[in-house]
């Protein structure tokens, strides 16, 4: 039986990767912190490991011990990372540093897998084509404009430099689905009769359902080009209101106040929220990085390499995905 290690398995995307690994009959090892929630990791077949990704020496010791008792991993899916931090330095410490530690420790302990798949983000590209709305492609030069995106791009470049370590990098656009908490805030707001949007210039948005991301992960493990980067979306482009309109429909069309705010209002609120969060040493959903993401007008991306090289074919359009997501939120009592 082939063995797979999934980091960040307690997270939104990671927990779905775990479910698919089990479905495919893999011996599934999930790397979690001792304090991580295991709410979606209750299957008896899951095996847990608690590697200290922040301490290279300790990590090597833990992997050596694992190798003696259980052998090596055939595949690694690296989902672990942070998307919100009170201190910007933590993005690089975790998203970049932990990736470097993991790869170096796997090499040091003789546990280099057949392939590693790294979950990055479309945001590493930044606003490269924000004026002409051309689809972002692999040929475009990344222009990351957030601390998060810079940390993910730095991790990508480290991985691409490891010529003896086979890896594939996935760059999904906005990922939504059951268990997701950021897009959920929009659904929660609409359920409470308020829908906010920002900016008056056209905004082209792209989305990808979590189960389609998982599809791409397992295709990449088998078919990805070593060192290759692949954008992921559902293949369509949406207006800025489409997502909220579909949520509104699935919630039964409640009475709704629609607010469109100028960007300077979002900037002001984000600055204040970010500084307050930094002072309290807590992360905030609204912050200067989030402002830059919401300000960006073009999220089109070219998924042709994903379809031709990986064999990736999205199964969820936005309408189907939102329907399934809202049904889950209702079932779980989130809404």
Backbone torsions as a table, in degrees:
resi	resn	phi	psi	omega
1	UNK	NA	129.6	178.9
2	UNK	-72.0	147.3	-176.4
3	UNK	-112.2	140.0	179.8
4	UNK	-130.2	138.4	173.7
5	UNK	-108.6	127.7	179.3
6	UNK	-119.9	114.1	175.1
7	UNK	-87.0	152.8	-178.6
8	UNK	68.7	26.6	-175.4
9	UNK	-67.9	-16.4	178.3
10	UNK	-86.1	-6.8	-178.2
11	UNK	-84.2	179.6	-176.4
12	UNK	-57.2	-62.9	-178.3
13	UNK	-69.9	-43.5	-176.7
14	UNK	-56.9	-38.8	-178.5
15	UNK	-66.0	-32.2	176.0
16	UNK	-73.9	-33.3	175.7
17	UNK	-63.5	-41.2	178.1
18	UNK	-59.4	-46.0	-179.0
19	UNK	-60.8	-39.9	-179.8
20	UNK	-70.9	-37.8	177.4
21	UNK	-60.3	-41.9	177.4
22	UNK	-65.2	-41.8	-179.8
23	UNK	-61.1	-34.4	-179.9
24	UNK	-83.4	1.8	175.3
25	UNK	79.3	22.0	178.0
26	UNK	-83.3	148.5	170.3
27	UNK	-73.2	110.7	-165.5
28	UNK	-104.5	114.9	176.6
29	UNK	-105.9	129.9	-177.9
30	UNK	-116.5	122.1	178.4
31	UNK	-87.7	120.3	-179.3
32	UNK	-137.0	158.9	169.5
33	UNK	-81.2	156.1	-180.0
34	UNK	-59.6	-30.2	-177.2
35	UNK	-90.3	-2.1	-176.7
36	UNK	-69.7	145.0	174.3
37	UNK	-69.0	140.3	176.4
38	UNK	-115.4	28.1	-176.3
39	UNK	-56.3	-38.8	-177.9
40	UNK	-104.6	19.0	-177.8
41	UNK	-126.8	53.4	-173.5
42	UNK	-102.5	-0.9	179.3
43	UNK	-66.2	132.1	-176.3
44	UNK	-64.1	-19.0	-178.5
45	UNK	-78.8	-14.8	-177.9
46	UNK	-69.8	135.4	173.9
47	UNK	-111.4	136.7	-174.4
48	UNK	-108.4	148.2	173.6
49	UNK	-139.5	142.0	-176.6
50	UNK	-118.2	69.6	-177.0
51	UNK	-74.1	142.7	176.8
52	UNK	-90.7	87.0	-176.4
53	UNK	-67.1	-16.5	-178.7
54	UNK	-88.1	-5.6	-178.3
55	UNK	-129.9	104.2	-173.0
56	UNK	-59.9	-44.6	-178.1
57	UNK	-63.1	-46.4	179.0
58	UNK	-64.4	-39.5	179.8
59	UNK	-61.8	-43.7	177.6
60	UNK	-60.3	-43.2	178.9
61	UNK	-61.5	-43.4	-179.2
62	UNK	-64.8	-40.4	-179.9
63	UNK	-70.0	-37.3	176.5
64	UNK	-60.7	-43.4	179.3
65	UNK	-63.9	-42.3	178.6
66	UNK	-63.2	-41.8	-179.0
67	UNK	-61.8	-41.4	179.8
68	UNK	-64.5	-38.4	-174.0
69	UNK	-89.5	-32.6	-170.7
70	UNK	-130.2	-6.7	-178.1
71	UNK	88.0	-167.8	-175.6
72	UNK	-97.7	175.6	177.7
73	UNK	-102.4	139.9	173.7
74	UNK	-78.0	-38.1	-177.7
75	UNK	-134.5	152.4	172.4
76	UNK	-131.7	131.1	172.3
77	UNK	-115.8	115.2	-174.2
78	UNK	-100.3	94.6	178.6
79	UNK	-99.2	-16.3	-173.3
80	UNK	-63.0	142.1	178.4
81	UNK	168.8	177.5	178.4
82	UNK	-122.6	143.2	177.6
83	UNK	-111.8	-17.4	177.5
84	UNK	-136.0	134.0	179.9
85	UNK	-141.3	147.0	174.0
86	UNK	-73.1	-33.8	-179.5
87	UNK	-115.7	122.4	-177.7
88	UNK	-55.8	-31.2	-178.2
89	UNK	-62.3	-23.6	-178.6
90	UNK	-68.5	-25.2	177.6
91	UNK	-60.9	-49.2	-179.1
92	UNK	-71.3	-37.4	-179.9
93	UNK	-59.8	-41.7	-176.5
94	UNK	-90.4	-58.1	-172.9
95	UNK	-66.2	-37.6	178.7
96	UNK	-91.7	-54.1	-174.0
97	UNK	-61.6	-43.5	-179.8
98	UNK	-67.3	-33.5	176.4
99	UNK	-64.9	-45.4	178.5
100	UNK	-61.5	-44.4	179.9
101	UNK	-61.1	-43.7	-178.6
102	UNK	-61.6	-49.2	-177.9
103	UNK	-64.4	-46.4	-178.8
104	UNK	-64.7	-37.1	-179.9
105	UNK	-71.0	-38.6	176.6
106	UNK	-62.2	-40.0	177.8
107	UNK	-68.1	-45.8	-177.3
108	UNK	-60.2	-34.6	-176.5
109	UNK	-93.9	5.9	180.0
110	UNK	69.5	34.6	-177.3
111	UNK	-119.5	29.8	178.7
112	UNK	-61.7	122.8	-176.8
113	UNK	-78.5	170.6	174.8
114	UNK	-60.5	-36.2	176.9
115	UNK	-163.7	146.6	173.6
116	UNK	-114.9	134.2	173.4
117	UNK	-109.3	127.5	-177.5
118	UNK	-109.2	126.2	177.3
119	UNK	-86.6	104.6	176.3
120	UNK	-102.2	-141.2	-175.9
121	UNK	-160.2	147.2	173.5
122	UNK	-59.1	-25.6	-176.7
123	UNK	-64.5	-14.0	176.6
124	UNK	-62.3	-21.7	-178.3
125	UNK	-78.7	-24.4	-177.6
126	UNK	65.4	-164.6	-175.9
127	UNK	-83.7	54.1	-172.0
128	UNK	-64.6	-37.8	-178.1
129	UNK	-121.0	42.5	-172.8
130	UNK	-74.7	-13.8	-178.3
131	UNK	-95.3	-40.2	-174.4
132	UNK	-104.3	-2.7	175.8
133	UNK	61.1	26.3	173.2
134	UNK	-71.0	143.7	175.6
135	UNK	-58.8	135.4	176.8
136	UNK	-69.0	131.5	-176.9
137	UNK	-125.3	171.1	178.8
138	UNK	-64.1	-19.8	-178.8
139	UNK	-83.0	-13.5	179.6
140	UNK	-75.2	145.4	178.7
141	UNK	-83.8	124.2	-179.3
142	UNK	-58.6	141.5	176.4
143	UNK	-132.2	61.5	-176.0
144	UNK	-60.2	133.7	-176.7
145	UNK	-122.7	15.9	174.0
146	UNK	-130.8	156.6	179.0
147	UNK	-61.9	-38.3	177.9
148	UNK	-60.9	-50.0	-177.4
149	UNK	-64.0	-40.1	179.2
150	UNK	-63.0	-38.5	-179.6
151	UNK	-68.8	-36.7	179.1
152	UNK	-70.5	-40.2	179.1
153	UNK	-65.5	-38.8	178.7
154	UNK	-63.7	-38.7	176.6
155	UNK	-65.4	-41.4	177.2
156	UNK	-56.8	-48.6	-176.0
157	UNK	-66.7	-35.1	174.2
158	UNK	-60.7	-47.0	-178.9
159	UNK	-61.7	-40.1	-178.2
160	UNK	-70.1	-18.5	177.9
161	UNK	-82.6	-13.5	-176.4
162	UNK	-86.1	85.5	-172.8
163	UNK	-67.1	-20.6	179.8
164	UNK	-98.2	10.6	-174.8
165	UNK	-128.9	106.6	-174.0
166	UNK	-74.5	122.9	-178.1
167	UNK	-145.3	154.5	176.5
168	UNK	-130.8	139.1	-176.1
169	UNK	-113.5	127.1	177.4
170	UNK	-108.2	135.6	-178.8
171	UNK	-121.6	79.1	179.6
172	UNK	-71.2	148.0	169.8
173	UNK	-76.8	-157.5	-177.1
174	UNK	-59.9	117.3	-176.7
175	UNK	-97.1	129.4	179.1
176	UNK	-131.8	169.2	178.7
177	UNK	147.3	-179.8	176.3
178	UNK	-54.4	143.3	178.4
179	UNK	82.7	-12.5	-178.1
180	UNK	-76.8	138.9	-171.1
181	UNK	-108.9	-18.9	-179.2
182	UNK	-81.1	-51.6	175.6
183	UNK	-64.8	-26.2	176.5
184	UNK	-57.1	-33.5	-179.7
185	UNK	-60.3	-33.9	176.9
186	UNK	-66.4	-45.4	179.1
187	UNK	-62.1	-41.1	179.6
188	UNK	-63.5	-41.6	178.8
189	UNK	-63.5	-43.4	179.6
190	UNK	-65.2	-38.8	176.7
191	UNK	-62.0	-25.4	178.8
192	UNK	-97.4	13.3	168.9
193	UNK	81.5	18.8	177.7
194	UNK	-131.5	131.8	175.5
195	UNK	-127.2	117.0	-178.1
196	UNK	-108.6	139.5	171.2
197	UNK	-135.5	163.8	-175.3
198	UNK	-132.8	147.5	176.9
199	UNK	84.8	147.6	-176.7
200	UNK	-110.2	-8.8	176.6
201	UNK	-85.1	148.7	179.8
202	UNK	-47.0	138.4	176.6
203	UNK	-129.3	123.0	177.6
204	UNK	-101.4	120.8	-175.8
205	UNK	-112.8	152.0	174.3
206	UNK	-131.7	152.2	-178.3
207	UNK	-140.1	161.7	172.8
208	UNK	-146.6	131.7	-179.7
209	UNK	-75.2	145.0	-173.2
210	UNK	-57.2	-36.2	-178.5
211	UNK	-70.1	-25.8	174.3
212	UNK	-74.5	-33.2	173.6
213	UNK	-62.0	-43.9	179.6
214	UNK	-62.3	-40.7	176.0
215	UNK	-54.7	-46.3	-178.3
216	UNK	-65.7	-36.3	179.0
217	UNK	-57.4	-48.7	-175.6
218	UNK	-76.4	-27.5	171.6
219	UNK	-67.3	-40.1	-179.1
220	UNK	-65.4	-35.0	178.7
221	UNK	-59.8	-31.6	-176.7
222	UNK	-102.1	-33.8	-168.6
223	UNK	-121.2	-3.6	-175.6
224	UNK	-66.5	150.7	174.9
225	UNK	-83.3	126.5	-176.7
226	UNK	-56.9	126.7	-177.6
227	UNK	82.4	-2.2	-176.7
228	UNK	-76.0	151.7	175.3
229	UNK	-117.5	138.2	-175.2
230	UNK	-134.1	124.2	174.3
231	UNK	-78.5	147.2	179.4
232	UNK	-129.5	127.1	169.8
233	UNK	-149.3	-177.0	176.2
234	UNK	-87.1	4.2	176.5
235	UNK	90.5	-3.3	-179.0
236	UNK	-114.8	167.5	177.3
237	UNK	-124.3	138.3	-173.6
238	UNK	-125.8	152.0	173.3
239	UNK	-72.3	164.8	-175.5
240	UNK	-64.1	-20.6	-177.6
241	UNK	-96.6	-10.5	-171.5
242	UNK	-60.5	-45.0	-177.4
243	UNK	-61.3	-48.7	-178.9
244	UNK	-67.0	-33.9	177.8
245	UNK	-63.4	-40.3	179.3
246	UNK	-68.5	-38.8	175.6
247	UNK	-60.7	-45.6	179.9
248	UNK	-57.8	-42.7	178.2
249	UNK	-61.6	-46.8	-176.9
250	UNK	-69.0	-21.9	177.8
251	UNK	-88.2	3.9	176.9
252	UNK	89.1	23.2	178.6
253	UNK	54.0	58.2	178.6
254	UNK	-67.6	159.5	172.4
255	UNK	-53.5	134.7	-171.8
256	UNK	-139.4	132.1	171.6
257	UNK	-99.9	117.9	-179.2
258	UNK	-99.2	123.9	179.8
259	UNK	-117.2	129.5	173.0
260	UNK	-115.3	115.3	-173.7
261	UNK	-102.7	144.5	174.0
262	UNK	-67.5	155.3	-176.1
263	UNK	-60.8	-31.9	-177.4
264	UNK	-65.1	-29.7	176.7
265	UNK	-67.9	-45.4	178.3
266	UNK	-61.9	-41.0	179.6
267	UNK	-60.6	-45.7	-178.8
268	UNK	-62.0	-48.3	-179.6
269	UNK	-63.5	-40.9	-179.1
270	UNK	-65.4	-40.5	178.8
271	UNK	-63.3	-47.3	-178.8
272	UNK	-63.6	-46.5	-179.5
273	UNK	-62.6	-40.4	-179.7
274	UNK	-65.6	-42.6	-179.3
275	UNK	-69.5	-38.4	178.2
276	UNK	-64.5	-41.9	179.0
277	UNK	-64.0	-40.8	179.0
278	UNK	-63.6	-40.2	179.4
279	UNK	-65.1	-36.6	-180.0
280	UNK	-86.1	-3.3	-178.6
281	UNK	60.5	38.7	177.1
282	UNK	-130.5	154.6	177.1
283	UNK	-81.1	157.8	-179.0
284	UNK	-132.6	140.7	177.4
285	UNK	-62.6	-41.0	175.7
286	UNK	-96.7	126.7	-179.4
287	UNK	-160.8	172.6	-178.9
288	UNK	-57.5	-35.0	176.9
289	UNK	-65.2	-43.7	179.6
290	UNK	-62.3	-35.9	177.3
291	UNK	-59.9	-44.2	-178.9
292	UNK	-64.8	-36.3	178.1
293	UNK	-67.1	-45.1	-178.6
294	UNK	-72.2	-26.0	178.0
295	UNK	-72.0	-31.5	-176.0
296	UNK	-59.1	133.7	-173.2
297	UNK	-97.4	-19.9	-174.5
298	UNK	-124.1	114.3	177.4
299	UNK	-119.2	20.0	174.5
300	UNK	-65.0	143.1	175.9
301	UNK	-146.9	148.9	-177.4
302	UNK	-89.5	111.3	-179.1
303	UNK	-98.8	12.5	-179.4
304	UNK	-54.4	-47.2	178.4
305	UNK	-59.0	-33.2	179.1
306	UNK	-66.8	-38.7	-178.8
307	UNK	-76.4	-38.4	-175.7
308	UNK	-82.6	-38.4	-176.2
309	UNK	-91.2	-38.3	-178.8
310	UNK	-92.0	-25.8	-172.0
311	UNK	82.5	24.2	-178.0
312	UNK	-77.7	127.7	176.6
313	UNK	-137.2	106.2	-176.8
314	UNK	-56.9	136.1	-179.6
315	UNK	-101.0	-14.1	-174.9
316	UNK	-119.7	109.9	165.3
317	UNK	-75.0	170.0	-174.6
318	UNK	-61.6	-40.0	-178.1
319	UNK	-62.0	-47.7	179.2
320	UNK	-64.3	-43.1	-178.1
321	UNK	-64.7	-43.4	179.7
322	UNK	-65.2	-40.6	179.1
323	UNK	-58.4	-46.3	-178.8
324	UNK	-67.7	-38.0	-178.4
325	UNK	-67.2	-48.7	-178.7
326	UNK	-65.3	-36.3	176.8
327	UNK	-60.7	-39.3	179.1
328	UNK	-68.0	-44.6	178.7
329	UNK	-57.2	-41.7	179.3
330	UNK	-65.9	-46.3	-177.6
331	UNK	-60.4	-38.7	-177.8
332	UNK	-85.8	-1.5	178.2
333	UNK	78.5	16.4	177.2
334	UNK	-71.9	-32.0	179.0
335	UNK	-120.4	NA	NA
